[in-house]
Amino acid sequence: MRKIVIITLLMALSIYVFATVNINVWFSWEGQREFETLVNKFNESQSLCHVNLVYIPDMTQKLQISLSAGTQLPDVALVRNDVIGMLANAKVITPVSTTVSMLPAFLRSFELNGKLYAYPYYADLQVVYLNRSIYSKSVSYDWTLDDFEKIASSIKETGHVGLSMNSFSSYFFNSFYAAFNGGKIPLKNGIPIVNNEGTKKAFEFYNDIFNVKKIAVSYNKSALIQSFKSGKAGMLIQGSFLIPDFLSSKLDFTILPYPVLDGKMIPPTFDAKGFVIFTDNEAVREFLNYISRPENEEFFCKSTYKLPANIIAMHELENSNDFFKVMDLSARNALIVPTTTIFNDAYSNAITTALQLYLTKQMSLDESLQKAQEYINSQAK
C-alpha cells in the first residue's frame, strides 16, 4: 500500500513539474504578423510554457474597461508608457528590472517615482515627412525652425499645403511646449505649468503658422495622412510608424528630425511601448527575455520600422538605412513626457481645449492659458 502511495505521489509530482504553463499575452499596434512569428518560434523552441497571443485593437481602452469591471487581466500586455501611472495607481503592476542595454530614453519612459514598471520593447518617434516630388532640395538634419517655415512657405507657393499637422492635439503640441520652455516640460511639484511665457510663445508660433502665414493646415488623423499620401501636402508631422505604409504606397519621400530652436533640436515625443507584467513568474520572464534578444528585436523592428529598445539591435538597424538613422538621432534628443495621470489626463484635456479656443479666436491667449492652468491645478488637489 505504501509503495502504491509513493508511486502515485511521484506521478503527480512529475505531472506538476512537466505541465505546460500557459502565458496569456495581449498585443496591440503595428507588427502583429511579425510578433506572432516570434511567439510561434518561442512556443516551438521549448515545451515548458505556451504563449496564447491575443490582439487588442485599443489597448488603453481595453485595460481601462478591465480595471473598471474587475475582469481578468492577461499575464503580460504591451502598453504605451502613458498608462503606467494608471496601472501603478491601480496596484496591478509592480516594478521590474532588466539587464538589456538600451538608450536612457527607454528606461525613463517607463519610470514612475524612480522605479521601472515595464520591459521596454520599441519606440515610435515623431518626425517630419517630406514629399520629394514636391520639394526636391536637400535638407540638412540640423535645419532650424526658420528653415522649416521657409520650406513650408516655398511649398505653399507651388499650390500645395506647406505643412499638414493637427493643430489641437496635445500629443504633437508637447514638443513645441517643451522647446519654447528651454527643452523640457515645465513642472512645479509635479504639476504642468502652462500659464507662462514659454507656453505663450508656443501658442503664438502655432497661431503664426496656422492663422497668420497660413503655411500649415490642420486635419484630423485620417485626413492628415491622406493629405500627404495624395500629394496635397508637402510636409507632414507624424509618427515614424507610417514609414511602412508610405513605402508600400510607393511615395517618393524622406523623413527629417525635428528642426532646431535656440541651438537645440525641438524634442520629438518618444512614443515608447513596453511589456507590463500582471503575473510575475519564471515562464513570463523567460518569454520576455526571449523576445528581447538582439536578433529577435531586430527581426520585429526591421520591417515595422520601429526603434528597438535593445541597443545592439538598434545599432544593426541604424546602419541599414537613413530612416533608422533619423529615428536614432531623434531618440537621443527625445521628449519623455510624464507618466502621471495629472499630465496625461488633466494637462492633455486642458491644453487641447486652450488651443481650440485660442486658434479659433474664441478666447484670448492670456485667458485661454489662465483657464487651462486653473483646470490643471483643480485636478491636482
N, C-alpha and C positions, 0 to 999 in steps of 0.2 A: 504493500500500500504506500509506504513511504517513498519507494522508488518511483511509483507512478506519479505521486505529487511532485517530486523533484523534476521529472521529465516534463510534466505539464508546465511547471514554472519556467523551465528553461525554454520551452517552446514559446510561451507567452512573452518572455524577455526578448527572444530573437525576433519575434514579430514586431515588438515595440522598437527595437534597435533599427531594424531594416525597413520599417514602414516609411512610405514616401510622405514627406512634408509638403503640403500644398502652400504656395505663396500667391496670394491674390494681389495683383498689381493693376492700378489704374493709370492709364497713359492718355495724354492729350497733345494737342497742337500737331505740328507737322512731323513727318518722319515715321508715320505708323508702319509702313511696309518695312523700312529699314530696322526699326526696333523689334518688330515681330520676328525678323530673321535672326536677330541676336538672341531673342528669347528661345526660339526653336533650337539654336545651336547650344545654348546653355542646358536646355532640357535633355538634349541628346548626349551631352558630354558627361552626365552623371545620372545616378538613379536614386539618390537620397532625397531629392526635392524636385518639385514640379511647379513651374510658374504658370498661373492662369492669368492671361492678359485680357483686360477689358478696356476698350477705347471709350473715353468720356468726351463728348463734344465740347462741353463747357465745364471745365474742372472746378473753377471757383464757385460757380452756381451749385454744382453737384455737392461740393463739400459743405456749403452753407446750408443746403436743404438737409443733408445727412446729419449735421450737427443740431439743427433745429428740431428735426423729427426724432432724433435719437436712434437712427437706423445704423446698421453695422457699417463700419469703415473698412477699407481694404488693409492689407498688411503694409503696403507701400503705395505711394502715389507721387506722380510727377506734378510739381506745383510751380507757380511763378512766385518770386520772392516776396511779392506784396501781400501774400496771405499768411506769412509766417506769424505776424502779430496776432491775427485772428485764431490760428491753430494753437499757438502757445498760450494765449489767454484762456482758451477752452480746455487747456491741460490734456490735450490728446496726443501731443508730441513732446519728446524730451530732447535735450541736447545730444549731439552726436560728435564723433571725431573722425578724421580722415587722414591718411598718410599720403594721398595723391598730391603731387606737386602741381600748383596752379597759380594763376595770377591772383594777387591780393583782392582784386575786384570781385572774384567769385566768392571768396570767403566772407567779405564784407556784406555781400548781397543777402546772405542768409544768417547774419548775426543779429541777435537781439539781446540787449543788455550784456554784450561781451561774450555771448555763447553762440555756438554754431548749431543751427536747428535743421539742416538738410545737407545731403550729399550733393554738391554742385555737379551739374551734368553738362550743360551748354548754355550759351547766351546768344541772343539776337541783339544787334546794335542798330541804333538809328543812324542812317546815312543819307547823303544827298544823291539821288539818282539823276543822271544827266543823259538826255537823249542826244546821241551823237549825230543823228541825221538832222537835227535842228540846230545844234551848236557843236561844231566840229573842232574848235580851237582847243589846244592843250591847256589843262588847268592843273596847277601845282597843288600838292597835298597841303602846303602851308598857305593856301589862299586866305584872304581876310574877309571880314564881313562886308567891307566896302566892295571887294571883288565880287562877292556873292550877289550884291544888289545890282552891280553894273551888268553882270551876266544876265540876271533876270530881266533887266531893262532892255538889254540887247535882244533877248529872245522875244520880248513883248513887241518890239519894233518890227519883227518879222510876221506879226499877226497871230502869234501863239500866246498861250498863257505862260508867263515867265516862271512862276513857281506855283505848284499845287500843294496845298497844306491845309489841315483842319485848324482853323483859327481859334476854335473854342475848346480844344482838347487840352486838358491839364497835362496829359501824358507827354505831349510834344512841347508844351509851354515850359515844362520843368527845366529843360536845358537852357533856355533863354533866361528864365527866372534865376537860375544859378549863375549864368555867365555875367549878368548885369549886377550880381551881388558878390563879385570877386571870385567866382568859380565854384561856389558851394551853396547849398540850401541854407538860408539864414534861420537859425533856430534859437529860441530862448527858453530854457528849461524844457526842451523837447517840443515846444510849440512853434510852428512855422510863422515867420514874420513876413507879412505881405504889405503892410501899410508903411513902406519905407521908400527911400529914393531909388534904390536899385530896382525894385519891382516896378516903380513908376516908369523908369527908363525902359524896362522890358515891355510894358504895356504900350508906351509911346512908339517903340520900334514896331510892334505889331500894327498899330494904327497907321504908321507911316507906310508900311509895305502893302497893307490891305486896302486902306481908305484914301491915303494921300497920293502916293506914287502909283498905286494900283498895279503893282508888279506881281502880286500874289493873289490867288483866288482860293476861297475856302470851299471844300466839298466834304460830304460825309465819306466814310471809308471806301465803300464800293465805287462811288463816283470818282473819288480821289485816284484810285488805282487805274480805273478805266480812262481817265483823262490823260494819263501818261502812256498807257498801252496803245491808245488810239492815235497818239501823235499830236494831241491837242496841247499838252503841256510840255515845256522843255526841261523843267526840273521838278523833282518830287522829293519831299521829305517823308520817309517811311522806314520801316524796319528792314533789316537785311534778309528776313525770311522770304521776301518777294523775289530774290535773285533767281531761284529755280523756275518760277512762273514766267519771269521775263525772258529767261534763256530759252525755255520751251516755246515761247511765242515768237522767237527769232527777232527780238528787238535789238537794235543797234544802240547799246547803252553802256555806260560805265558808272561806277559809284565813287563818291568822294567823301572824305571825312568832313565833319562839320568845320566851317571856317573859323578863323582866329579872331578874337576880340581882345584888345589890350594885351597882346602878346601871349594869350592862352587860347587853346582850342576850346570853342564852345563845347562843353561836355555832353556827349550824347548819352541818353539814358541806357543803362546796362540792363537789358531785359533778360535776367537770368532765370533758368529753370533748374530745379533740383529735386531730388527724391527725399520725401519725408517718410519717416518710419512710424507706423501706428502699432506694429507688433514687432518688438525687437527680439530677434533670436539669431542663432548661428547661421541658419539657412538663408535668412534675409540678407545678412551681411555678406555671405558668400556670393549671392546673386549680385549685389551692388558692387562688390569688388570685381566680379567678372565683367560687367558691362562698363566698368571704369578703366579697364586695361587700355593702354595706348592704342593698340591695334583695333580694339572694338569701338572706342570713341572716334577714331579716325574713320572707320567704316561708316558709322552713323552720320558723322558730320560732313563727310566729303560731298555727298550728293545732295544733302539737305542745306548745305551752306550755313551750318551752324558753327559758332566758335566753341571748340571743345574746352571743357574745364581742364582736362589733363594736358599739362604744358608740353609733354613730349609729342602728343598728337597734334597740338596746336602748331608747334614748330614744323612738323612734317607738312601740314596743310598750307601754312603761310608761304612755303617755298614752291607751292604748286601753281598758284595764280595770284593776280593782283587783287581779286576780291577779298581773299583771306588776309592779304597784307593791309588793306584798308580797315578790315574788321579788327585786326590785331592792334593797329595804331589807334583806332577809336577806343578799343577796350582799355588801353593804357592811359587814356585821358577821360575815361567814362565817369558819368554821374551815377552814384549809388544812392537811390532815393531811400528815405527812412522806411522801415518795415512796420512802423507803428500804425495803429488804427486812426490816430488823430491826423496823421498825414494822408493816409490812403482813403479815408472817408471824409472827414471834416474839411481838410485843406482842398482836396480834389473837387469836392462839390462847390466850395466857396469860390475857388479861382475860376472854375468853369462859368459859374453864374456871373462873376465880376467881368470876365472877358466879354460875355454876351451883352451885358448891359452897357459896357463902355464902347465896344466896337460898333454897336448898333445905335449909338448916341441916345440911349435911354437914361444914362446916368453919367455924371462927370467922372473923370479919372480919380480925383480925391475921394469922392463919395463912394464909388464902387469898391475901392480898396479898403476904405474905412469900414464899410458894411461887411466885407469879406473877413476882415480881422476880427470884428465883433463876433461874427458867427463862429469862427475857429476858436476864439477864446471861450465862448459859451459852451462849446462841446468838450473843452479840456477840463471843465470843472467836475 
